[in-house]
Amino acid sequence: LAPWIPVVGLEIHAQISSNSKLFSGSQVQFAAPPNSLVSFFDASLPGTLPVLNRRCVEAAVMTGLALNCSINKKSLFDRKHYFYADLPAGYQITQQRVPIAVNGSLSYSFCIDNKMSQMVTKTVRIKQIQLEQDSGKSLHDGTRSQTLVDLNRAGVGLMEVVMEPDMCCGEEAAAAVRELQLILQTLGSSQAVMAEGQLRVDANVSVHHPGEPYGVRTEVKNINSIRFLAKAVDYEIQRQIEELENGGTILNETRAFDSKLGCTVPMRDKEGKQDYRFMPEPNLPPLILYDAKSLPANMNHQQVINIDWIHERLPDLPSVKREKLVEQYGILPEHSFTLLNEDGLAEFFESVAKQTQMKPKKVIGWILNDLLSYLKQHSLTVKESPVSSFLLADLLNLLEKKEISSTAAKQVLAELWKGEGKTPLEIVKEQKLELLQDQKELEQICQAVIDEQENQ
């Protein structure tokens, strides 16, 4: 039989970093008391109208530019109808027809067979980025057989990043989302903390034989972990292959990933565009953006958004930061990926490298093999490390000056993890670890005695 070709496309909802919601002045705050951040508009009371949040538009433009998109100077808002308890209006305001950004690309890298030395770089096309409002949250109480609704999240600004079906496995999908997450965090357009629901992924999966049209796709909704995304995609690919090889058919349905069971489960039939009854949003005019050429001379700069002004202020993206780390410190490219993938680790490495006489290529070994391993073992972030960059640099200086052995340095580091505020040298003296300098002097004395005896 001809091999199966998996096809994976992603729709990613990123919560925009903004003090207020997309169309109302309600505050945005994680874990606030239920229904404490709900304006009249969020609750869809009659007579309320949307007012577009400038910060959300700027964040979307910035993200579009970082993803090599074309920014539409004129974009439109639409109503997407569906009826659920946590959507008071019965529709969501989104951008279906003419979104704010289109036709971009995202380059990402991943390892083959988990080998850091075998990295592959690929590119996924970005179909579009659209602004839309989030829905509320339904809390299901199984013991009382009731559902409670929290509207704090209703109306929060989202960017939906739609990726073309250019990927073929869970590992690729996970790498693409991780790279997007780093870009969003670098830009400051989204905190993208998946554990807080600030980045949610829908994965569209299908399989087909070479030369045949794409197969029927399923959508795995609301995946909130990069690790779960890889597992969900790979499971769904294998499930579809087994179903088809056993003579079954694939339904165009929406599924959920059960992380405890490690499998996808059916949720509902997949809605078509006609089910949503898209229509133009009558309460919002077209969104008009400008660049340096089209900006009118007498226009108030506070009232418009200048695409070129935002482009000029884009920070270095993760790909550029990796290149600079490799060029400046001479480390391996795969090590630069590890440094950036862990929040704050690149800054920690650079701080140690600047404070020690040890070569960066040796420093990276201590950072990745000792520091990172300990932090992961104890579920700590870099910011929570009991060993500061200053203390690690101090220890590596002792080692580089050959005042202590590598074995002794490991013992000192083990004591530093206790976080008792002692310096490496204090630990060396306290533990009565052998100083190599003393050992050298002893060896020189012994050799002098031997030489004298031989001469006699």
Wavefront OBJ file of the C-alpha trace (Angstrom):
o trace
v 0.000 0.000 0.000
v 1.125 3.573 -0.694
v 2.156 5.428 2.474
v -0.219 7.829 4.147
v 0.601 11.537 4.065
v -0.562 13.447 7.164
v -1.615 17.082 6.773
v -1.751 19.461 9.751
v -2.976 23.066 9.872
v -3.331 25.233 12.977
v -5.614 28.001 14.214
v -4.080 29.767 17.198
v -5.921 32.185 19.472
v -3.558 34.542 21.310
v -4.907 36.850 24.016
v -3.677 40.383 23.406
v -1.724 42.048 26.220
v -3.990 44.978 26.982
v -5.337 46.606 30.133
v -8.880 46.621 28.763
v -11.028 44.510 26.436
v -11.340 44.752 22.665
v -14.581 46.771 22.525
v -15.176 47.912 26.119
v -13.310 49.574 28.970
v -13.566 46.554 31.288
v -10.296 45.534 32.912
v -8.490 42.354 31.855
v -7.193 40.333 34.802
v -6.558 36.617 35.224
v -8.270 34.814 38.127
v -10.397 37.808 39.165
v -13.597 36.982 41.112
v -16.272 35.611 38.716
v -18.296 38.259 36.841
v -16.402 41.137 38.486
v -15.003 42.547 35.215
v -18.118 42.781 33.058
v -19.324 45.989 31.407
v -22.835 46.548 30.031
v -21.471 45.868 26.535
v -19.782 42.607 27.639
v -23.134 41.434 29.014
v -24.790 42.527 25.742
v -27.339 44.827 27.330
v -29.600 46.651 24.812
v -28.325 49.980 23.533
v -24.636 49.322 24.159
v -22.132 49.868 21.327
v -18.556 48.658 20.702
v -15.584 51.045 20.866
v -12.397 49.634 19.308
v -9.295 49.393 21.530
v -6.293 51.079 19.864
v -3.763 48.954 21.772
v -5.277 45.729 20.375
v -5.000 47.029 16.808
v -1.348 48.016 17.320
v -0.568 44.575 18.769
v -2.152 42.859 15.753
v -0.213 45.052 13.301
v 3.038 44.423 15.174
v 2.441 40.650 15.138
v 1.559 40.714 11.446
v 4.768 42.561 10.580
v 6.857 40.129 12.659
v 5.264 37.233 10.747
v 6.046 38.783 7.350
v 2.379 39.536 6.622
v 0.871 42.169 4.382
v -1.082 44.610 6.538
v -4.456 45.572 5.068
v -4.931 49.325 5.266
v -8.659 48.667 5.229
v -10.094 45.748 7.188
v -13.665 44.887 8.155
v -15.483 43.442 11.146
v -18.107 40.698 10.915
v -20.589 38.952 13.147
v -20.176 35.191 13.590
v -23.392 33.734 15.003
v -23.584 30.799 17.374
v -25.608 30.276 20.497
v -24.048 29.244 23.764
v -24.495 30.277 27.394
v -21.154 32.102 27.637
v -21.830 34.239 24.522
v -24.560 36.677 25.682
v -25.061 38.431 22.330
v -25.471 35.182 20.384
v -22.643 36.283 18.055
v -18.927 37.012 18.142
v -17.380 40.087 16.505
v -14.498 38.881 14.306
v -12.855 39.551 10.903
v -13.953 36.892 8.441
v -13.891 38.639 5.036
v -11.050 41.176 5.196
v -8.749 40.573 8.199
v -6.079 42.947 9.442
v -3.104 40.920 8.078
v -2.674 38.257 5.366
v -0.094 36.132 3.505
v 2.718 35.779 6.031
v 5.203 33.079 6.993
v 6.807 31.604 10.105
v 10.121 29.714 10.124
v 10.609 27.155 12.889
v 13.163 24.457 13.729
v 12.823 21.048 15.349
v 15.041 18.062 16.117
v 14.961 14.737 14.285
v 14.556 11.833 16.733
v 15.167 14.268 19.631
v 18.791 14.718 18.586
v 19.856 18.337 19.091
v 22.626 17.929 16.512
v 20.071 17.072 13.810
v 17.916 20.169 13.480
v 15.627 20.861 10.539
v 14.247 24.304 9.684
v 10.912 24.617 7.897
v 8.465 27.383 7.040
v 4.697 27.431 7.468
v 2.542 29.918 5.570
v 0.339 32.266 7.569
v -3.027 32.654 5.858
v -4.267 35.532 7.990
v -4.340 37.238 11.365
v -7.702 38.539 12.511
v -8.942 40.489 15.504
v -11.859 39.039 17.448
v -13.421 39.033 20.895
v -13.249 36.107 23.292
v -16.295 34.391 24.759
v -16.992 33.868 28.453
v -16.223 30.709 30.386
v -18.634 27.940 31.333
v -17.903 26.120 34.567
v -19.502 22.681 34.665
v -20.388 21.369 38.142
v -20.947 17.650 37.709
v -21.893 16.946 41.323
v -24.777 19.447 41.236
v -25.592 18.889 37.549
v -25.371 22.578 36.749
v -23.319 24.963 34.637
v -22.172 28.366 35.881
v -21.101 31.176 33.561
v -18.242 33.622 34.199
v -18.227 36.578 31.774
v -14.904 38.093 32.912
v -13.255 36.777 29.751
v -16.133 37.828 27.470
v -14.914 40.518 25.080
v -11.188 40.110 25.794
v -9.162 40.906 22.651
v -7.800 37.965 20.661
v -5.575 37.582 17.629
v -6.424 34.481 15.625
v -3.383 33.313 13.639
v -4.463 30.924 10.884
v -1.685 28.677 9.549
v -1.938 26.852 6.230
v -1.846 22.998 6.301
v 1.917 22.833 5.711
v 2.888 20.557 8.623
v 2.869 16.777 8.859
v 3.312 15.698 12.492
v 2.865 16.711 16.105
v 6.508 17.623 16.542
v 6.338 20.148 13.702
v 3.106 21.656 15.034
v 4.595 21.968 18.516
v 7.767 23.631 17.171
v 5.747 26.146 15.117
v 3.574 27.097 18.093
v 6.598 27.403 20.401
v 8.299 29.747 17.906
v 5.113 31.821 17.617
v 4.872 31.943 21.402
v 8.440 33.279 21.648
v 7.723 35.922 18.996
v 4.549 37.094 20.758
v 6.372 37.331 24.092
v 9.299 39.189 22.494
v 6.935 41.691 20.875
v 4.867 42.064 24.045
v 1.714 41.674 21.945
v 0.674 38.666 24.067
v 2.013 37.076 27.231
v 1.026 33.765 25.580
v 0.918 31.815 28.858
v -0.868 28.623 27.871
v -1.580 27.605 31.471
v -3.719 30.764 31.819
v -5.536 30.252 28.515
v -3.689 33.113 26.799
v -2.666 30.844 23.921
v -5.085 28.165 22.705
v -4.591 25.954 19.657
v -7.061 24.243 17.310
v -5.386 21.584 15.144
v -6.893 20.493 11.814
v -5.706 17.007 10.855
v -6.257 14.793 7.798
v -4.448 11.978 5.930
v -4.339 10.962 2.256
v -2.345 8.857 -0.203
v 0.226 10.502 -2.544
v -1.394 12.038 -5.610
v -4.858 12.026 -4.055
v -6.858 15.038 -2.748
v -6.660 15.904 0.942
v -8.723 13.618 3.139
v -11.621 14.596 5.399
v -10.240 16.649 8.280
v -11.069 16.689 11.945
v -10.491 19.627 14.271
v -9.010 19.085 17.736
v -10.174 22.104 19.779
v -8.707 24.189 22.583
v -5.359 22.507 23.207
v -3.653 24.426 26.029
v -0.186 22.852 26.123
v 2.561 22.487 23.525
v 3.319 18.980 24.791
v -0.365 18.014 24.543
v -0.517 19.524 21.035
v 2.207 17.161 19.784
v 0.489 14.183 21.401
v -2.988 15.133 20.136
v -1.845 15.593 16.522
v 0.155 12.357 16.434
v -2.692 10.403 18.025
v -5.239 11.817 15.594
v -3.032 10.989 12.595
v -2.653 7.393 13.756
v -6.368 7.094 14.574
v -7.374 8.226 11.094
v -4.903 5.891 9.385
v -6.151 2.900 11.389
v -9.779 3.845 10.750
v -9.267 4.073 6.985
v -7.171 0.908 6.757
v -9.925 -0.975 8.582
v -12.469 0.158 5.979
v -13.991 2.967 8.050
v -14.594 6.623 7.196
v -13.431 9.864 8.778
v -16.137 12.256 9.922
v -15.763 16.008 9.556
v -16.108 16.616 13.288
v -14.760 18.582 16.209
v -12.831 16.562 18.781
v -11.154 17.256 22.128
v -7.886 15.894 23.508
v -8.149 13.952 26.765
v -4.718 14.454 28.351
v -5.298 11.780 30.999
v -6.164 9.096 28.453
v -3.802 10.468 25.796
v -6.422 10.330 23.046
v -8.910 12.517 21.164
v -12.642 12.144 21.794
v -15.642 13.358 19.719
v -17.333 16.620 20.753
v -19.744 17.557 17.960
v -20.197 17.679 14.185
v -18.103 20.370 12.507
v -20.009 23.540 11.672
v -19.836 24.960 8.159
v -19.515 28.639 7.301
v -23.226 28.777 6.513
v -24.023 27.635 10.063
v -22.373 30.757 11.450
v -24.434 33.114 9.236
v -21.602 35.642 8.835
v -22.742 39.216 8.268
v -21.033 42.652 8.350
v -20.867 44.179 11.838
v -23.224 47.187 11.528
v -21.895 49.021 14.598
v -18.253 49.257 13.494
v -16.940 51.198 10.480
v -14.046 49.820 8.384
v -10.704 49.874 10.208
v -8.398 52.248 8.316
v -4.611 52.143 8.815
v -1.909 54.341 7.301
v 1.756 54.286 6.366
v 4.203 57.167 5.964
v 3.093 57.803 2.358
v -0.654 57.722 2.905
v -0.752 59.620 6.220
v -2.469 63.005 5.670
v -0.375 66.006 6.689
v -3.033 67.532 8.952
v -3.996 64.247 10.654
v -3.759 63.964 14.447
v -1.205 61.204 15.107
v -3.097 60.145 18.233
v -6.151 59.327 16.130
v -4.489 57.034 13.576
v -2.160 54.022 13.470
v 0.974 54.305 11.329
v 2.205 50.893 10.079
v 5.698 52.222 9.277
v 6.060 53.734 12.751
v 5.315 50.327 14.303
v 7.659 48.543 11.872
v 10.571 50.792 12.808
v 10.177 49.879 16.472
v 10.068 46.090 16.135
v 12.535 44.432 18.549
v 14.991 41.696 17.578
v 13.002 38.509 16.968
v 14.085 35.127 18.426
v 15.756 34.082 15.140
v 17.951 37.205 15.218
v 18.761 36.706 18.907
v 19.912 33.138 18.184
v 22.193 34.322 15.386
v 23.730 36.943 17.694
v 24.324 34.371 20.463
v 26.086 32.022 18.038
v 28.153 34.824 16.505
v 29.101 36.562 19.752
v 29.827 33.554 21.961
v 30.750 30.858 19.441
v 28.198 28.385 20.810
v 26.464 25.736 18.702
v 23.210 26.750 16.933
v 21.248 24.025 18.748
v 22.388 25.454 22.084
v 20.997 28.866 21.105
v 17.569 27.264 20.666
v 17.683 25.783 24.165
v 18.743 29.130 25.651
v 15.796 30.963 24.075
v 13.223 28.233 24.662
v 13.626 28.562 28.435
v 12.367 31.893 29.753
v 15.266 33.956 31.103
v 17.968 31.359 30.365
v 19.666 33.376 27.596
v 19.978 36.397 29.903
v 21.344 34.149 32.673
v 23.954 32.669 30.310
v 25.081 36.079 29.049
v 25.390 37.379 32.599
v 27.590 34.413 33.606
v 29.680 34.679 30.427
v 30.429 38.357 31.130
v 31.451 37.717 34.752
v 33.752 34.734 34.233
v 37.068 34.141 32.517
v 35.891 30.743 31.287
v 35.218 30.413 27.563
v 31.513 30.606 26.625
v 31.688 27.139 25.043
v 32.536 25.711 28.478
v 30.031 27.948 30.283
v 27.191 26.662 28.111
v 27.920 23.127 29.320
v 27.463 24.126 32.953
v 24.325 26.100 32.088
v 22.608 23.330 30.137
v 23.909 20.197 31.850
v 23.920 21.359 35.463
v 21.751 24.457 35.942
v 18.917 23.562 33.563
v 18.842 19.904 34.621
v 18.505 20.906 38.283
v 15.775 23.463 37.554
v 13.708 20.965 35.548
v 14.204 18.263 38.151
v 12.800 20.567 40.834
v 10.194 22.276 38.582
v 11.777 25.699 39.000
v 12.026 28.593 36.556
v 15.309 30.365 35.843
v 14.152 33.304 37.971
v 13.584 30.906 40.890
v 17.095 29.424 40.691
v 18.804 29.328 44.128
v 22.132 29.838 42.318
v 22.497 33.341 40.888
v 24.537 34.155 37.793
v 27.094 35.872 40.072
v 27.608 32.752 42.214
v 27.914 30.451 39.220
v 30.402 32.823 37.585
v 32.401 32.944 40.837
v 32.527 29.146 40.916
v 33.561 28.878 37.270
v 36.346 31.418 37.874
v 37.783 29.174 40.605
v 37.659 26.270 38.188
v 39.136 28.239 35.295
v 42.053 29.449 37.469
v 42.606 25.775 38.346
v 42.199 26.522 42.012
v 39.720 23.647 42.355
v 39.146 20.482 40.377
v 36.074 19.747 38.280
v 34.953 17.196 40.873
v 35.262 19.769 43.656
v 33.315 22.287 41.567
v 30.429 19.811 41.297
v 30.474 19.424 45.090
v 30.443 23.197 45.575
v 27.535 23.563 43.150
v 25.603 20.932 45.088
v 26.041 23.068 48.219
v 25.083 26.256 46.361
v 21.730 24.676 45.412
v 20.801 24.778 49.113
v 20.598 28.569 48.841
v 22.275 29.332 52.139
v 23.954 32.506 50.859
v 27.531 31.187 50.991
v 30.102 31.982 48.323
v 31.878 29.184 46.430
v 35.199 29.964 48.188
v 33.532 29.829 51.617
v 32.091 26.418 50.740
v 35.509 25.208 49.539
v 37.104 26.158 52.874
v 34.179 24.894 54.943
v 34.107 21.531 53.191
v 37.934 21.402 53.357
v 38.036 20.654 49.635
v 41.548 20.342 48.251
v 42.757 23.487 46.536
v 44.726 22.642 43.439
v 47.106 25.526 44.160
v 48.095 23.925 47.477
v 48.421 20.574 45.754
v 50.746 22.053 43.117
v 52.999 23.556 45.784
v 53.127 20.190 47.568
v 53.976 18.426 44.316
v 56.768 20.933 43.638
v 58.269 20.374 47.112
v 58.108 16.593 46.670
v 59.734 16.826 43.258
v 62.511 19.035 44.652
v 63.203 16.445 47.385
v 63.288 13.643 44.796
v 65.663 15.608 42.559
v 67.962 16.350 45.511
v 68.099 12.664 46.479
v 68.896 11.662 42.915
v 71.734 14.199 42.761
v 73.240 12.814 45.963
l 1 2 3 4 5 6 7 8 9 10 11 12 13 14 15 16 17 18 19 20 21 22 23 24 25 26 27 28 29 30 31 32 33 34 35 36 37 38 39 40 41 42 43 44 45 46 47 48 49 50 51 52 53 54 55 56 57 58 59 60 61 62 63 64 65 66 67 68 69 70 71 72 73 74 75 76 77 78 79 80 81 82 83 84 85 86 87 88 89 90 91 92 93 94 95 96 97 98 99 100 101 102 103 104 105 106 107 108 109 110 111 112 113 114 115 116 117 118 119 120 121 122 123 124 125 126 127 128 129 130 131 132 133 134 135 136 137 138 139 140 141 142 143 144 145 146 147 148 149 150 151 152 153 154 155 156 157 158 159 160 161 162 163 164 165 166 167 168 169 170 171 172 173 174 175 176 177 178 179 180 181 182 183 184 185 186 187 188 189 190 191 192 193 194 195 196 197 198 199 200 201 202 203 204 205 206 207 208 209 210 211 212 213 214 215 216 217 218 219 220 221 222 223 224 225 226 227 228 229 230 231 232 233 234 235 236 237 238 239 240 241 242 243 244 245 246 247 248 249 250 251 252 253 254 255 256 257 258 259 260 261 262 263 264 265 266 267 268 269 270 271 272 273 274 275 276 277 278 279 280 281 282 283 284 285 286 287 288 289 290 291 292 293 294 295 296 297 298 299 300 301 302 303 304 305 306 307 308 309 310 311 312 313 314 315 316 317 318 319 320 321 322 323 324 325 326 327 328 329 330 331 332 333 334 335 336 337 338 339 340 341 342 343 344 345 346 347 348 349 350 351 352 353 354 355 356 357 358 359 360 361 362 363 364 365 366 367 368 369 370 371 372 373 374 375 376 377 378 379 380 381 382 383 384 385 386 387 388 389 390 391 392 393 394 395 396 397 398 399 400 401 402 403 404 405 406 407 408 409 410 411 412 413 414 415 416 417 418 419 420 421 422 423 424 425 426 427 428 429 430 431 432 433 434 435 436 437 438 439 440 441 442 443 444 445 446 447 448 449 450 451 452 453 454 455 456
